[in-house]
Amino acid sequence: MSRHDFTPLAIYQGQPQDLQSALLEDAFTMVEHGKMSLPEALKLGLSFIKLYRDSPSFERVSKTIENERIYKAGVIDRLNAVVTTNSARR
């Protein structure tokens, strides 16, 4: 860990529980975006997380994740329509 890893801590203001929530939110962002486990995400340096959040890659991956979510919701809605139609025919 470099001495720079603690620099982004200045961003986190407020009560200790707020700091804990913000750090976990960053870790879960890395779990989702990096397709890694929570223990792996917790080992990442704060400077890397800040660097990633400020990069164009973050926005691109966020859009990809949102598009996947919309696609899956559409598939589920269509399957629900098929099930409802089949149930009505019986």
N, C-alpha and C positions, 0 to 999 in steps of 0.2 A: 504494500500500500504506500503510495507516495504522500508526501505532505500536502499535496494539492487536493487530495480526496476530501478533505474537510472544508475546503473553500465554499462549496455550494451550501453548506449548513447555514450560512448567513441568510439564505433564501427562506428557510423555515423559521418563521416567527411564531411566538405564542406559547401556549402551555405545552408541557411534555407530551400529553396525550395527542395534541395536534401534530407534534413532530413525529410521533410514532405512526399516526395515521398517514401523514404525508409520505413518510419513508416506505410504508407498506404499499401505498398507492403506486409509488414509483416502481417498487419491486414487482407488483402484479402487472404493471404496464409492460415490464421487461419479460415477464412470463408469457403474456399474450403475444407481444410483438416478436420476441426472440424465440418462441417455441421452446422454452427451457423450463426446468423445474424451479420451484420456489427457492430451494437451497442454493441453486446456481445463481439465481437472480440476486439473492441477498449477499452473495460474495462479490458482486460487481461494485466497483468504486463509484462513489457519488459523482465524481467528475465525468465518468463515462456516461452515466444516465443523463446528466445535464447536456453533455455533448450530443447524445443521441436525440434527445427531445428537441434540441435546437436545429437539428439537421433536416434537410429535405427528405431523407429516408423515413423519418418519423411520420411525416404527413402522407407519404406514399403508402406506407404499411397501414396507417390508420384508415385510409380510403379503401384499401384492399380488404381489410377486416370488416369494414362497414358494408362493402359490396357483398361479401360472403354471407353476412348476417341477413341482408335483404334478400339474397337469393334463397337461403335456407327457409326464411319466413314465407316466401312465395311458394316454395315446394310444399311446405306444411299446410298452407292455406288450400292449395290444389288438392292435396291428399284428403284434407277434411271435407272438401266439396265432393270428392268421389265417395267417401264413406257415407256422407249424408245422403247422397243420391241413391246409393245401394241400399241403405237402411229404409229409405222411403219406398222403394220398390217392393219390399217384402211385406 
